[in-house]
């Protein structure tokens, strides 16, 4: 079934990105009088960030090209579909560089990447895959930095630190104040603060970038590398910032509370992260103090670094490009050419409201975009080439916040912290996933699954029932997020399609079973709670629901049956149950059934189990 029904499709008026690929002959519009459509697929959360760019491209080339944008809500599902040729798209946007390079076999290698700014080794080197090719171009990058309230700093007799050692000394002096530096998003501060030390000290360097790639792939560890001393320096500086109470770690404060501390001039420093549009906050809160947004400082005052998270990475589908007509290839190249122009870069940096987020940078070498005077030092670092994209740092250390937090709070030693990081990252890099085989593509359709019997619905709930030991199984359609596509399927990809929810085996009365089914099939609740059923057949008899077991036996109100249901439904209808078994993970039961079937996922025909009960909208 067409996947188009499973995604939101929006036609925006233009999009742009870096130029790409092999050149195509310049054919004029007389030869191709019709408008050539090209398709971009990306996450819905990123769509707003490219709206202005899309409009600008489509307005410029409205008589020749049109960019159509498709969106998905889930990045993992998007990546799975793309790798299985289940998406009809010319251009795809990834939200993470490492993920993009994982799918390099499905992307057309890009050339002319000399247009990307030569920011030390951290841009070109990190963009390259294992084959030394660049398959994606980065979108504009949001920043990690520190913003200083200059009025408050001066009032309290502080100056902006120029080196990491000066930052430590200032943190030591600032501990007499309860709010020196504010960082948002709860425990995220333990990663953000680590990143702000690690990049300028080591990770941003050529050696640091090489080590990160090896670390990510499980080829190296901190303990076994030549860089133990560098990480020792990083971690000691990192811990000292918390020892001097430099960061506000009050977990009772909301993000808004923390922002108020800074904008009400109670805190001297605000940690800027990609989620913060500082100047928009500054204007909204009608702040009047002078401020300076500073790069990350290293051991040398001449080595200040900019850490940036690109908003997206743009690549071209290899299969789509291979079969593209000359006019479509021309359109794709025109899009990337436009993206690499000053006009395209300006549009790409604008939000949907048409305003440029000031704490953002372009990776295009010849971009004329200049930051405001409040960003002077940061602009100098960009011009000097000391820019680091943070995807790999995030991929490595963000999942290990708990390890960093324990060390920051002096609950573990330096050696214990490094050993824990090494073990966690090595285990992730070397994790082996089960692999299954989907014989034929199933029929998932988000617009139908809540109102109709589908092959995928029957297959999933039947599998769960068989492994649960129940006579009957009821599951909400919400447990299925996408389709099984012909080809290989890893257990990691399976967790993208099937939600891992808790289920429980219960003995319930026939009356209770009817109440659950009636309620969940109600026209008023027909949504993600529509019940998938297994082991029973439904029918309407004089407007009353009749339920039969697969052997034809009618279930009466006073009967007692063994049913496997979501734990949340058990809580809701507990009064109708007489006994319960243990809770289990739904996806575990489903995986066990696939293994019982020799790792083959194969559907059978629909059996009409809903009878005449379903009302199709």
C-alpha positions as CSV (number, residue, x, y, z in Angstrom):
1,X,0.0,0.0,0.0
2,X,1.2,3.5,-0.8
3,X,3.2,4.9,2.1
4,X,2.0,8.4,1.1
5,X,-1.0,7.8,3.3
6,X,1.2,7.2,6.3
7,X,3.0,10.5,6.1
8,X,2.0,14.1,6.2
9,X,2.6,15.7,2.8
10,X,3.0,19.4,2.5
11,X,4.0,21.4,-0.4
12,X,5.9,24.4,0.8
13,X,7.2,26.9,-1.7
14,X,10.9,26.2,-1.7
15,X,13.9,24.6,-0.1
16,X,17.6,24.9,-0.6
17,X,20.8,23.1,0.2
18,X,24.3,22.7,-0.8
19,X,25.2,21.9,-4.3
20,X,25.8,18.4,-5.1
21,X,26.8,15.6,-7.3
22,X,28.0,15.4,-10.8
23,X,27.2,18.3,-13.0
24,X,24.3,18.1,-15.4
25,X,24.1,19.8,-18.8
26,X,22.4,23.1,-18.7
27,X,19.1,22.7,-20.5
28,X,16.9,25.7,-20.9
29,X,13.3,26.0,-19.9
30,X,12.2,25.8,-23.6
31,X,13.4,22.2,-23.7
32,X,11.6,21.5,-20.4
33,X,8.5,23.8,-20.4
34,X,6.8,21.9,-17.6
35,X,7.7,22.5,-13.9
36,X,10.0,19.7,-12.6
37,X,9.0,18.4,-9.2
38,X,11.7,17.3,-6.7
39,X,10.8,15.8,-3.3
40,X,12.5,16.3,0.0
41,X,11.6,14.1,3.0
42,X,12.5,15.1,6.6
43,X,11.3,15.1,10.2
44,X,8.2,17.2,10.9
45,X,10.1,18.8,13.8
46,X,12.6,20.2,11.2
47,X,10.0,21.4,8.7
48,X,9.5,24.8,10.3
49,X,13.3,25.4,10.1
50,X,13.3,25.1,6.3
51,X,10.1,26.8,5.4
52,X,11.7,30.1,4.4
53,X,14.3,28.3,2.4
54,X,11.7,26.3,0.6
55,X,9.7,29.4,-0.2
56,X,12.8,31.2,-1.5
57,X,13.8,28.3,-3.8
58,X,10.3,27.8,-5.2
59,X,9.8,31.6,-5.7
60,X,13.1,31.9,-7.6
61,X,12.5,28.9,-9.9
62,X,8.7,28.8,-10.0
63,X,8.5,28.4,-13.8
64,X,11.0,25.5,-13.8
65,X,11.2,23.6,-10.5
66,X,9.1,23.0,-7.4
67,X,10.2,21.4,-4.2
68,X,7.7,19.1,-2.5
69,X,8.2,18.4,1.2
70,X,7.1,15.2,2.9
71,X,7.4,14.8,6.7
72,X,7.6,12.0,9.2
73,X,7.2,12.2,13.0
74,X,9.8,9.6,13.8
75,X,13.4,9.7,12.6
76,X,14.1,6.0,13.2
77,X,11.0,5.0,11.1
78,X,12.1,7.5,8.4
79,X,15.6,5.9,8.3
80,X,14.2,2.4,8.2
81,X,11.8,3.2,5.3
82,X,14.6,5.0,3.4
83,X,17.0,2.1,3.7
84,X,14.3,-0.3,2.4
85,X,13.4,1.8,-0.6
86,X,9.9,2.5,0.9
87,X,10.1,6.3,0.4
88,X,9.7,8.0,-2.9
89,X,12.1,10.9,-2.4
90,X,14.9,12.7,-4.2
91,X,16.4,14.4,-1.2
92,X,16.4,13.3,2.4
93,X,17.3,15.2,5.5
94,X,18.8,13.4,8.5
95,X,18.9,14.8,12.0
96,X,22.3,13.3,12.9
97,X,25.5,13.0,10.9
98,X,26.5,9.5,12.3
99,X,23.1,8.1,11.3
100,X,23.4,9.7,7.8
101,X,26.8,8.0,7.3
102,X,25.3,4.7,8.5
103,X,23.1,4.9,5.4
104,X,25.8,6.0,3.1
105,X,25.2,3.0,0.8
106,X,21.8,4.5,-0.1
107,X,23.1,8.0,-0.8
108,X,24.7,9.5,-3.9
109,X,28.2,10.8,-3.1
110,X,28.3,14.6,-3.3
111,X,31.1,16.6,-4.8
112,X,32.0,20.3,-4.9
113,X,32.3,20.0,-1.1
114,X,35.0,22.6,-1.3
115,X,32.1,25.0,-0.7
116,X,32.1,23.8,2.9
117,X,34.2,26.0,5.2
118,X,37.5,24.4,6.0
119,X,36.9,24.5,9.8
120,X,40.0,22.7,11.0
121,X,39.5,19.0,10.6
122,X,36.2,18.8,12.4
123,X,33.9,19.6,9.5
124,X,35.3,17.9,6.3
125,X,36.9,15.0,8.3
126,X,33.8,14.2,10.3
127,X,31.5,14.5,7.3
128,X,33.4,11.8,5.5
129,X,32.2,8.2,5.7
130,X,34.4,5.1,5.9
131,X,35.0,5.3,2.2
132,X,36.3,8.8,2.5
133,X,33.3,10.2,0.7
134,X,30.9,13.0,1.7
135,X,27.3,12.0,1.3
136,X,25.5,14.8,3.1
137,X,25.8,18.6,3.5
138,X,25.1,20.2,6.9
139,X,22.3,22.7,7.5
140,X,23.0,25.9,9.5
141,X,24.3,25.1,13.0
142,X,22.9,26.1,16.3
143,X,25.5,26.9,19.0
144,X,26.8,25.8,22.3
145,X,28.3,28.8,24.0
146,X,28.2,31.0,27.2
147,X,26.4,34.3,27.4
148,X,27.7,36.8,30.0
149,X,25.6,39.5,31.6
150,X,28.2,42.2,31.2
151,X,26.5,44.7,33.6
152,X,26.4,42.1,36.4
153,X,29.9,40.9,35.7
154,X,31.2,44.4,36.0
155,X,29.2,45.1,39.1
156,X,30.7,42.1,40.8
157,X,34.2,42.7,39.5
158,X,34.5,39.9,37.0
159,X,35.9,39.8,33.5
160,X,35.2,37.2,30.8
161,X,37.8,34.4,31.1
162,X,40.1,33.9,28.1
163,X,41.3,30.4,29.0
164,X,40.0,27.3,30.7
165,X,42.2,27.9,33.7
166,X,40.8,31.4,34.0
167,X,37.3,30.0,33.8
168,X,38.1,27.6,36.7
169,X,39.5,30.5,38.8
170,X,36.5,32.6,38.1
171,X,34.2,29.7,39.0
172,X,36.1,29.4,42.3
173,X,35.6,33.1,43.0
174,X,31.9,33.0,42.0
175,X,31.0,30.4,44.5
176,X,30.0,33.0,47.0
177,X,27.0,33.7,44.7
178,X,24.1,31.2,44.6
179,X,23.6,31.5,40.8
180,X,26.8,31.9,38.8
181,X,25.8,30.0,35.6
182,X,22.4,28.8,34.5
183,X,22.0,25.8,32.1
184,X,18.6,24.5,31.0
185,X,17.0,21.1,30.6
186,X,17.8,19.4,33.9
187,X,20.5,16.7,33.8
188,X,21.4,17.9,30.3
189,X,23.7,20.4,32.0
190,X,26.0,17.5,32.9
191,X,26.6,16.8,29.2
192,X,26.6,20.5,28.1
193,X,29.2,21.4,30.7
194,X,31.4,18.4,29.7
195,X,31.2,19.4,26.0
196,X,32.2,23.0,26.8
197,X,35.4,21.8,28.4
198,X,36.2,18.8,26.2
199,X,36.0,20.4,22.7
200,X,38.5,23.3,23.3
201,X,40.9,21.1,25.4
202,X,41.1,18.1,23.0
203,X,38.0,16.9,21.1
204,X,38.0,19.8,18.6
205,X,41.5,19.1,17.4
206,X,42.5,16.8,14.6
207,X,43.7,14.1,16.9
208,X,40.5,14.5,19.0
209,X,38.3,14.1,15.9
210,X,40.2,10.9,14.8
211,X,39.9,9.5,18.3
212,X,36.1,10.2,18.5
213,X,35.5,8.2,15.4
214,X,37.5,5.3,16.7
215,X,35.8,5.5,20.1
216,X,32.3,5.6,18.5
217,X,33.0,2.4,16.4
218,X,34.5,0.5,19.4
219,X,38.0,0.5,17.9
220,X,39.6,2.4,20.9
221,X,39.0,3.4,24.5
222,X,40.2,6.2,26.6
223,X,42.2,3.8,28.8
224,X,43.9,2.1,25.9
225,X,44.6,5.2,23.9
226,X,47.4,7.8,23.8
227,X,45.0,10.4,25.1
228,X,44.3,9.4,28.7
229,X,46.1,12.5,30.0
230,X,43.9,14.8,27.8
231,X,40.7,13.2,29.2
232,X,42.2,13.4,32.7
233,X,42.6,17.2,32.2
234,X,39.1,17.5,30.8
235,X,37.4,15.6,33.5
236,X,39.3,17.3,36.4
237,X,38.3,20.7,35.0
238,X,34.7,19.5,34.4
239,X,34.4,18.3,38.0
240,X,36.0,21.4,39.5
241,X,33.2,23.5,37.9
242,X,30.6,21.6,40.0
243,X,32.8,21.5,43.1
244,X,32.8,25.3,43.1
245,X,29.0,25.3,42.5
246,X,29.5,27.2,39.2
247,X,26.3,25.6,37.8
248,X,22.9,25.9,39.3
249,X,21.9,22.2,39.9
250,X,18.6,22.9,41.7
251,X,16.3,20.2,40.2
252,X,13.2,22.0,41.6
253,X,13.6,24.8,39.1
254,X,11.9,24.7,35.8
255,X,13.6,26.0,32.6
256,X,11.5,29.2,32.9
257,X,12.6,29.7,36.5
258,X,16.2,29.4,35.4
259,X,15.7,31.8,32.5
260,X,14.2,34.3,34.9
261,X,17.2,34.1,37.1
262,X,19.4,35.2,34.2
263,X,17.1,37.8,32.7
264,X,16.3,39.3,36.1
265,X,20.1,39.7,36.5
266,X,20.4,37.3,39.4
267,X,22.7,34.9,37.4
268,X,25.8,36.2,35.7
269,X,26.1,33.5,32.9
270,X,23.7,31.5,30.8
271,X,24.7,28.4,29.0
272,X,23.5,28.7,25.4
273,X,22.5,25.4,23.7
274,X,20.8,24.7,20.3
275,X,17.4,24.7,22.0
276,X,17.7,28.4,23.0
277,X,17.1,31.4,20.7
278,X,18.8,33.9,23.0
279,X,18.0,37.1,21.2
280,X,14.4,36.2,20.9
281,X,14.2,35.5,24.6
282,X,16.1,38.8,25.3
283,X,13.5,40.8,23.3
284,X,10.5,38.9,24.6
285,X,11.6,39.4,28.2
286,X,12.4,43.1,27.5
287,X,15.9,42.8,28.9
288,X,18.1,45.9,28.9
289,X,21.5,44.7,30.2
290,X,24.5,44.4,27.8
291,X,25.7,41.0,27.0
292,X,28.4,39.1,25.2
293,X,28.1,35.6,23.7
294,X,31.5,33.9,23.9
295,X,33.1,30.9,22.3
296,X,34.4,27.9,24.3
297,X,37.8,28.6,25.8
298,X,40.8,26.3,25.8
299,X,44.2,26.1,27.4
300,X,45.5,28.9,25.2
301,X,43.8,32.3,24.9
302,X,44.3,32.1,21.1
303,X,42.3,28.8,20.8
304,X,38.7,29.6,21.4
305,X,36.3,27.1,19.8
306,X,32.7,27.2,18.4
307,X,30.6,24.1,19.1
308,X,27.7,23.8,16.7
309,X,24.9,21.3,16.1
310,X,23.7,21.4,12.4
311,X,19.9,21.5,12.2
312,X,19.9,18.8,9.5
313,X,22.0,17.0,6.9
314,X,20.9,16.9,3.3
315,X,21.6,13.9,1.0
316,X,20.4,12.6,-2.3
317,X,18.8,9.2,-2.8
318,X,21.2,7.0,-4.9
319,X,18.3,5.1,-6.4
320,X,16.3,8.2,-7.2
321,X,19.3,9.9,-8.8
322,X,20.1,6.9,-10.9
323,X,16.7,6.8,-12.5
324,X,16.2,10.5,-12.6
325,X,15.6,12.2,-15.9
326,X,18.1,14.9,-17.1
327,X,15.6,17.6,-16.1
328,X,15.2,16.2,-12.6
329,X,18.9,16.0,-12.1
330,X,19.1,19.6,-13.3
331,X,16.5,20.5,-10.7
332,X,18.3,18.7,-7.9
333,X,21.6,20.4,-8.8
334,X,19.8,23.7,-9.0
335,X,18.5,23.2,-5.5
336,X,22.0,22.5,-4.0
337,X,23.5,25.4,-6.0
338,X,20.9,27.7,-4.5
339,X,21.5,26.4,-1.0
340,X,25.3,27.2,-1.4
341,X,24.6,30.7,-2.5
342,X,24.5,33.7,-0.2
343,X,20.8,34.0,-1.0
344,X,20.1,30.4,-0.1
345,X,22.2,30.5,3.1
346,X,20.3,33.6,4.3
347,X,17.0,31.8,3.7
348,X,18.2,28.6,5.4
349,X,19.1,30.5,8.5
350,X,15.7,32.1,8.9
351,X,12.9,30.5,10.9
352,X,9.3,30.4,9.5
353,X,8.7,33.9,10.9
354,X,11.4,35.3,8.6
355,X,13.8,36.2,11.4
356,X,17.4,34.9,11.6
357,X,18.3,33.2,14.8
358,X,21.5,35.1,15.6
359,X,23.3,32.4,17.5
360,X,23.7,30.3,14.4
361,X,26.4,29.8,11.9
362,X,26.7,28.8,8.2
363,X,29.0,26.0,7.0
364,X,29.3,27.6,3.6
365,X,32.8,29.0,3.1
366,X,31.7,32.0,1.0
367,X,28.7,32.9,3.1
368,X,28.6,36.6,3.8
369,X,26.5,36.2,7.0
370,X,28.1,38.2,9.9
371,X,27.1,37.9,13.5
372,X,26.2,41.0,15.5
373,X,28.7,42.8,17.7
374,X,27.6,40.8,20.8
375,X,29.2,37.8,19.0
376,X,32.5,39.4,18.1
377,X,34.8,36.8,19.8
378,X,32.7,34.0,18.5
379,X,32.9,35.5,15.0
380,X,36.7,35.6,15.3
381,X,36.8,31.9,16.2
382,X,34.7,31.1,13.1
383,X,37.0,33.1,10.9
384,X,39.9,31.3,12.4
385,X,38.4,27.9,11.5
386,X,37.9,26.6,15.1
387,X,34.5,25.1,14.6
388,X,33.4,21.7,15.8
389,X,30.2,19.9,14.9
390,X,28.8,18.2,17.9
391,X,26.9,15.2,16.6
392,X,29.5,12.6,17.4
393,X,30.2,14.1,20.9
394,X,26.4,13.9,21.5
395,X,26.1,10.4,20.2
396,X,28.9,9.2,22.5
397,X,28.4,11.0,25.7
398,X,24.8,12.2,25.9
399,X,23.5,8.7,26.7
400,X,26.0,8.5,29.5
401,X,24.8,11.5,31.5
402,X,24.4,9.4,34.6
403,X,28.1,8.5,34.5
404,X,29.1,12.2,34.0
405,X,26.7,13.3,36.8
406,X,28.1,10.8,39.3
407,X,31.6,12.0,38.7
408,X,30.6,15.7,38.8
409,X,29.0,15.0,42.2
410,X,32.2,13.3,43.4
411,X,30.5,10.0,43.8
412,X,33.0,8.2,41.6
413,X,36.7,8.6,41.0
414,X,38.4,9.7,37.8
415,X,39.4,6.1,37.0
416,X,35.9,4.8,37.7
417,X,34.4,7.5,35.5
418,X,36.7,6.7,32.6
419,X,36.2,2.9,33.0
420,X,32.4,3.3,33.1
421,X,32.5,5.5,29.9
422,X,34.7,3.0,28.1
423,X,32.6,0.1,29.0
424,X,29.3,1.7,28.1
425,X,30.5,3.1,24.8
426,X,32.3,0.0,23.8
427,X,29.2,-2.1,24.6
428,X,27.0,0.1,22.5
429,X,29.4,0.1,19.6
430,X,29.6,-3.7,19.7
431,X,26.0,-4.5,20.4
432,X,24.7,-7.3,18.2
433,X,21.1,-7.1,17.1
434,X,18.9,-10.1,16.0
435,X,18.1,-10.0,12.3
436,X,14.7,-11.1,10.9
437,X,13.4,-11.5,7.3
438,X,10.2,-9.9,6.2
439,X,8.9,-12.0,3.2
440,X,6.5,-9.5,1.8
441,X,5.6,-5.9,2.6
442,X,2.6,-5.6,4.9
443,X,-0.3,-3.2,4.6
444,X,0.1,-0.7,7.5
445,X,-1.9,2.5,6.9
446,X,-2.2,5.1,9.6
447,X,-5.5,6.3,8.2
448,X,-7.1,2.8,8.2
449,X,-5.6,0.9,11.2
450,X,-8.0,2.5,13.7
451,X,-11.1,1.5,11.7
452,X,-10.3,-1.6,9.8
453,X,-8.8,-5.1,10.0
454,X,-5.4,-5.1,8.5
455,X,-2.9,-7.9,7.8
456,X,-0.3,-6.3,10.1
457,X,-2.9,-5.9,12.9
458,X,-3.8,-9.5,12.8
459,X,-0.2,-10.7,12.6
460,X,1.0,-8.6,15.5
461,X,-1.8,-9.4,18.0
462,X,-1.9,-13.1,17.0
463,X,1.8,-13.4,17.6
464,X,1.5,-11.7,21.0
465,X,-1.4,-14.0,22.0
466,X,0.4,-17.2,21.0
467,X,3.4,-16.3,23.2
468,X,1.4,-15.0,26.1
469,X,-0.4,-18.3,26.7
470,X,-3.8,-16.5,26.7
471,X,-6.9,-17.6,24.8
472,X,-7.6,-14.0,23.8
473,X,-5.5,-10.9,23.3
474,X,-6.5,-7.3,23.0
475,X,-4.0,-4.6,22.1
476,X,-4.4,-0.9,21.1
477,X,-3.4,0.0,17.6
478,X,-0.9,2.5,19.1
479,X,1.5,-0.4,19.6
480,X,2.1,-0.4,15.8
481,X,3.9,2.7,14.5
482,X,4.8,1.7,11.0
483,X,5.0,-1.0,8.4
484,X,7.1,-4.2,7.9
485,X,8.9,-3.8,4.6
486,X,10.2,-6.7,2.5
487,X,13.8,-7.4,3.4
488,X,15.9,-7.7,6.5
489,X,14.7,-6.2,9.8
490,X,16.9,-5.9,12.9
491,X,15.6,-6.1,16.4
492,X,16.6,-2.4,16.7
493,X,14.4,-1.5,13.8
494,X,11.6,-3.7,15.1
495,X,11.5,-1.5,18.2
496,X,10.8,1.4,15.9
497,X,7.7,-0.3,14.5
498,X,6.4,-2.0,17.6
499,X,6.1,0.0,20.8
500,X,7.5,-1.6,23.9
501,X,4.5,-1.5,26.3
502,X,3.7,-3.5,29.4
503,X,1.1,-6.2,29.1
504,X,-0.5,-8.6,31.6
505,X,-2.3,-11.9,31.6
506,X,-5.6,-11.6,33.4
507,X,-8.7,-13.7,34.0
508,X,-11.7,-11.5,33.3
509,X,-15.4,-11.9,33.1
510,X,-17.3,-11.9,29.8
511,X,-19.0,-8.8,30.9
512,X,-15.7,-7.0,31.4
513,X,-14.4,-8.2,28.1
514,X,-17.4,-6.8,26.3
515,X,-17.1,-3.5,28.2
516,X,-13.4,-3.1,27.1
517,X,-14.2,-3.9,23.4
518,X,-17.3,-1.7,23.3
519,X,-15.4,1.2,24.9
520,X,-12.3,0.9,22.7
521,X,-14.4,0.6,19.5
522,X,-16.6,3.5,20.4
523,X,-16.8,6.1,17.6
524,X,-15.8,8.6,20.3
525,X,-12.6,6.8,21.2
526,X,-11.6,5.5,17.8
527,X,-8.0,6.5,17.7
528,X,-4.8,4.9,18.9
529,X,-6.8,2.8,21.4
530,X,-8.9,1.0,18.8
531,X,-8.6,-2.7,19.9
532,X,-6.6,-5.3,17.9
533,X,-8.2,-8.6,18.7
534,X,-7.0,-12.2,18.6
535,X,-8.7,-15.5,19.5
536,X,-12.2,-14.2,19.1
537,X,-14.8,-13.3,16.5
538,X,-17.2,-10.3,16.9
539,X,-20.7,-9.7,15.6
540,X,-23.6,-7.5,16.3
541,X,-26.8,-9.3,17.3
542,X,-29.8,-6.9,17.7
543,X,-27.3,-4.1,18.4
544,X,-25.7,-6.1,21.1
545,X,-22.0,-7.2,20.9
546,X,-21.6,-11.0,20.6
547,X,-18.1,-12.5,21.2
548,X,-17.2,-16.0,20.1
549,X,-14.0,-17.9,20.7
550,X,-12.2,-19.3,17.7
551,X,-14.0,-22.6,18.2
552,X,-17.4,-21.0,17.9
553,X,-18.2,-20.9,21.7
554,X,-20.2,-17.8,22.7
555,X,-18.7,-15.9,25.6
556,X,-21.5,-14.9,28.0
557,X,-21.3,-12.2,30.7
558,X,-20.8,-14.7,33.5
559,X,-18.0,-16.6,31.7
560,X,-14.4,-16.2,32.8
561,X,-11.7,-16.1,30.1
562,X,-7.9,-15.7,30.1
563,X,-6.9,-12.5,28.2
564,X,-3.7,-10.7,27.6
565,X,-4.2,-7.0,27.6
566,X,-2.1,-3.8,28.1
567,X,-1.4,-3.1,31.8
568,X,-3.1,0.3,31.5
569,X,-6.3,-1.4,30.4
570,X,-6.1,-3.8,33.3
571,X,-5.9,-0.9,35.7
572,X,-8.9,0.7,34.0
573,X,-11.0,-2.5,34.2
574,X,-9.6,-4.2,37.3
575,X,-13.0,-4.6,38.8
576,X,-13.9,-7.2,36.2
577,X,-10.8,-9.4,36.8
578,X,-10.5,-12.3,39.2
579,X,-6.8,-13.1,38.9
580,X,-3.6,-11.8,37.2
581,X,-0.3,-13.1,36.0
582,X,3.0,-11.4,35.7
583,X,3.5,-8.3,33.5
584,X,5.7,-8.7,30.4
585,X,7.0,-6.6,27.6
586,X,4.9,-6.8,24.5
587,X,7.8,-6.5,22.2
588,X,9.6,-9.4,24.0
589,X,6.7,-11.7,23.3
590,X,6.5,-10.6,19.7
591,X,10.2,-11.1,19.2
592,X,10.0,-14.6,20.7
593,X,7.2,-15.6,18.3
594,X,9.3,-14.4,15.3
595,X,12.2,-16.6,16.5
596,X,9.9,-19.5,16.9
597,X,9.1,-19.0,13.2
598,X,12.8,-19.2,12.2
599,X,13.1,-15.4,12.2
600,X,10.6,-15.1,9.3
601,X,7.9,-12.5,9.4
602,X,5.1,-13.5,7.1
603,X,1.4,-12.6,7.0
604,X,-1.6,-14.7,6.2
605,X,-5.0,-13.7,4.9
606,X,-7.4,-11.6,6.9
607,X,-10.2,-13.7,8.6
608,X,-12.9,-11.2,9.2
609,X,-12.6,-11.4,12.9
610,X,-14.5,-8.1,13.4
611,X,-17.5,-9.4,11.6
612,X,-20.1,-6.7,11.1
613,X,-19.0,-4.6,14.1
614,X,-16.6,-2.2,12.4
615,X,-18.0,1.1,11.3
616,X,-15.7,2.5,8.6
617,X,-15.5,6.2,8.8
